[in-house]
Amino acid sequence: MKFYQNQYNYFLVFVTLLVLFPAFAPVLMYLGLENMAKVIYFVYSFTCHQFDSRSLHLFDYQFAWCARDTAIWLGFAITSWYIKFKDIKALSFYWLIPFVIPIAMDGGIQTIYTLLDVSPTGLSAGEPLYISSNLSRFLTGGIFGIGLALTFVPTLKNTILNKNLKLKIINLKQVSFLFIAIFFSYIFFIQAWNLTSKKYKPEGYLDFVVRNPEKDFFLRRSHAVCPVNPVDYSFADFADNFLALDCFF
């Protein structure tokens, strides 16, 4: 039975490393290990836009994931670890909807303005109705990550263990605990960002500000390595350059 239990532990190690590597990238840059950092930034480029204005930082270098992606998989990882010690029944798919609505609203409205080519800086089309902050991206992403894990991971665990467990539906108190863990993780990241960075720092304890670059809005990895060439504000140019993942070793 220990062998099957270890299989779930392997899954937990994988998910944990998946979340940690984006935070390792700026640390590696600070330590002068640029080539190792490039590998992380390059690999994670396939899953994230890596805009510096929408990312958390350490030592003035951005994470390899944006704030939203970091929170999604952090929420998934924290919940997966919680499920390891609790016999929780998987949520039905329709219960995932409440976890999706916040991220859909936060990211969806902002994306609509981007797709419609509304200038994020307000230079040509006035101030946009809504642009999210790192705080809103992180919290809504974390909520989605929690819901995603609660929907799929209990079934994975029970399949691996191959046991007839008496499962209980997770209650609001437990979900609140997971959300609080996400919130305090964000505060920890912001304080680490503030303590380690000199040039590019967060605003206050929550970094609850809208960061609109004055130019090159679609420039990726600006506070990292291997940035792509600057592009115009049009979505067509962004789409053409989105997969420009030039990274030389």
C-alpha positions in Angstrom: 0.0 0.0 0.0 2.9 2.4 0.7 3.8 2.2 -3.0 0.4 3.5 -4.1 0.6 6.2 -1.5 4.0 7.3 -2.8 2.4 7.7 -6.3 0.2 10.5 -5.0 3.3 12.0 -3.3 5.0 12.0 -6.6 2.1 14.0 -8.0 2.4 16.5 -5.1 6.1 16.9 -5.7 5.5 17.6 -9.4 2.8 20.2 -8.8 4.9 21.8 -6.1 7.9 22.1 -8.4 5.7 23.4 -11.1 4.7 26.3 -8.9 8.2 26.9 -7.4 10.2 27.1 -10.7 8.7 30.4 -11.8 9.8 32.0 -8.5 13.2 30.4 -8.8 13.9 32.2 -12.1 14.4 35.7 -10.7 16.5 34.2 -7.8 18.7 32.5 -10.4 19.0 35.8 -12.2 20.1 37.5 -9.0 22.7 34.8 -8.4 24.1 35.3 -11.9 22.9 32.0 -13.2 21.4 33.5 -16.3 21.4 30.4 -18.5 19.5 28.4 -16.0 17.0 31.2 -15.6 16.6 31.4 -19.4 15.6 27.8 -19.5 12.8 28.4 -17.0 11.6 31.6 -18.7 11.7 29.9 -22.1 9.8 26.8 -21.0 7.1 28.8 -19.1 6.7 31.1 -22.1 4.6 28.4 -23.7 2.0 28.8 -21.0 2.1 32.5 -20.0 2.3 35.9 -21.7 5.0 36.9 -19.2 4.1 40.7 -19.2 6.2 42.3 -16.5 3.4 44.7 -15.5 1.2 41.7 -14.6 3.8 39.7 -12.8 5.2 39.5 -9.3 9.0 40.2 -8.8 12.0 39.2 -6.8 15.3 41.1 -6.9 13.8 43.3 -9.6 13.2 40.3 -11.9 9.8 39.1 -12.8 8.5 35.6 -12.1 8.4 33.3 -15.1 4.6 33.2 -14.6 2.3 36.2 -14.4 0.5 36.8 -11.1 -2.7 35.0 -12.3 -1.0 31.9 -13.5 1.1 31.7 -10.3 -2.0 31.9 -8.2 -3.9 29.3 -10.3 -1.3 26.7 -9.8 -0.5 27.7 -6.2 -4.2 27.3 -5.4 -4.1 23.9 -7.1 -1.0 22.8 -5.3 -2.2 24.0 -1.8 -5.5 22.3 -2.3 -3.8 19.1 -3.5 -1.7 19.0 -0.4 -4.8 19.6 1.7 -6.6 16.7 0.0 -3.7 14.4 0.9 -4.7 14.6 4.5 -8.5 14.9 4.0 -10.9 12.4 2.6 -12.8 14.9 0.4 -15.3 14.0 -2.3 -14.7 15.5 -5.7 -17.0 18.4 -6.6 -19.4 17.9 -9.4 -18.5 19.8 -12.5 -21.3 22.4 -12.1 -19.9 23.3 -8.7 -16.8 24.6 -10.6 -18.8 27.5 -12.0 -18.7 29.6 -8.8 -14.9 29.3 -8.9 -14.7 30.3 -12.5 -16.9 33.4 -12.4 -14.4 35.7 -10.6 -11.5 34.9 -12.9 -13.8 35.1 -16.0 -15.0 38.5 -14.9 -11.6 39.8 -13.9 -9.7 38.6 -17.0 -12.6 38.5 -19.4 -13.4 42.2 -19.3 -9.8 43.1 -19.6 -9.3 40.7 -22.5 -12.2 42.2 -24.4 -10.6 45.6 -24.3 -7.4 44.1 -25.6 -9.1 42.2 -28.4 -10.9 45.4 -29.4 -7.6 47.2 -29.6 -8.5 49.7 -26.9 -5.2 51.3 -25.7 -4.3 50.1 -22.2 -2.6 53.4 -21.6 -5.6 55.5 -22.5 -3.4 57.3 -25.1 -5.7 56.9 -28.1 -9.0 55.7 -26.8 -9.5 57.1 -23.3 -9.2 55.3 -20.1 -10.5 51.8 -20.2 -13.4 50.7 -18.1 -11.5 48.1 -16.3 -7.9 46.8 -16.1 -7.1 44.3 -13.3 -4.3 44.6 -10.7 -1.9 42.0 -9.4 -4.1 41.6 -6.4 -7.3 40.9 -8.3 -5.4 38.6 -10.7 -3.9 36.6 -7.9 -7.1 36.2 -5.8 -9.3 35.3 -8.7 -6.6 33.0 -10.1 -6.3 31.3 -6.7 -10.0 30.8 -6.4 -10.1 29.1 -9.8 -7.1 26.9 -8.8 -8.8 25.8 -5.7 -12.0 24.9 -7.6 -10.0 23.0 -10.2 -8.2 20.9 -7.7 -11.4 20.2 -5.7 -13.0 19.0 -9.0 -10.3 16.6 -10.2 -7.7 15.8 -7.5 -9.9 13.8 -5.1 -10.8 11.4 -7.8 -7.1 11.1 -8.7 -6.2 10.4 -5.1 -8.9 7.8 -4.6 -7.9 6.1 -7.8 -4.3 5.8 -6.8 -5.1 4.6 -3.3 -7.7 2.2 -4.6 -9.6 2.2 -1.3 -13.2 2.6 -0.4 -13.0 5.7 1.6 -15.8 7.5 3.4 -15.7 10.7 1.5 -17.2 14.0 2.7 -18.2 17.0 0.6 -15.9 19.9 1.4 -17.7 22.6 3.4 -17.5 26.4 3.3 -15.2 26.6 6.3 -12.6 24.4 4.5 -12.9 26.4 1.3 -12.4 29.6 3.3 -9.3 28.2 4.9 -7.8 27.5 1.4 -8.7 31.0 0.2 -7.1 32.5 3.3 -3.9 30.5 2.5 -3.9 32.0 -1.0 -4.4 35.5 0.4 -1.5 35.3 2.9 0.7 33.7 0.2 0.1 36.8 -1.9 1.1 39.1 1.1 4.2 37.0 1.6 5.2 37.4 -2.1 4.6 41.1 -2.1 6.7 41.6 1.0 9.5 39.4 -0.4 9.2 41.5 -3.6 9.5 44.8 -1.6 12.4 43.6 0.5 14.5 42.2 -2.4 13.9 44.8 -5.1 15.2 48.4 -5.5 14.2 49.6 -9.0 10.8 48.0 -9.5 8.8 47.7 -6.2 5.2 46.9 -5.3 2.8 49.6 -4.2 2.0 49.2 -0.6 1.2 45.9 1.2 -1.1 44.6 -1.5 0.1 46.2 -4.7 -3.5 47.1 -5.5 -2.7 49.3 -8.4 -3.2 49.2 -12.1 0.1 49.1 -14.0 -0.2 50.4 -17.5 3.1 50.5 -19.5 3.6 53.8 -21.3 4.9 51.9 -24.4 5.4 48.4 -25.7 2.4 47.0 -23.8 2.9 43.6 -25.4 6.6 43.3 -24.7 7.2 40.0 -22.9 9.8 39.3 -20.2 10.9 42.9 -20.0 12.2 42.4 -16.4 13.7 39.1 -17.1 15.8 37.7 -20.0 15.1 37.0 -23.7 12.5 39.6 -24.3 10.9 39.6 -27.7 11.0 42.6 -30.0 8.6 45.5 -29.2 5.3 45.4 -31.0 2.6 47.9 -31.8 -0.5 48.1 -29.7 -2.7 46.3 -32.2 -3.8 42.8 -31.4 -2.8 41.5 -34.8 0.8 42.5 -34.2 0.6 40.9 -30.7 -0.7 37.6 -32.2 2.1 37.5 -34.7 4.7 38.0 -32.0 3.2 36.0 -29.1 5.2 32.9 -29.9 8.4 34.7 -30.6 10.4 32.9 -28.0 13.9 33.9 -28.9 16.2 32.9 -26.1 19.9 32.4 -26.9 22.2 30.4 -24.6 
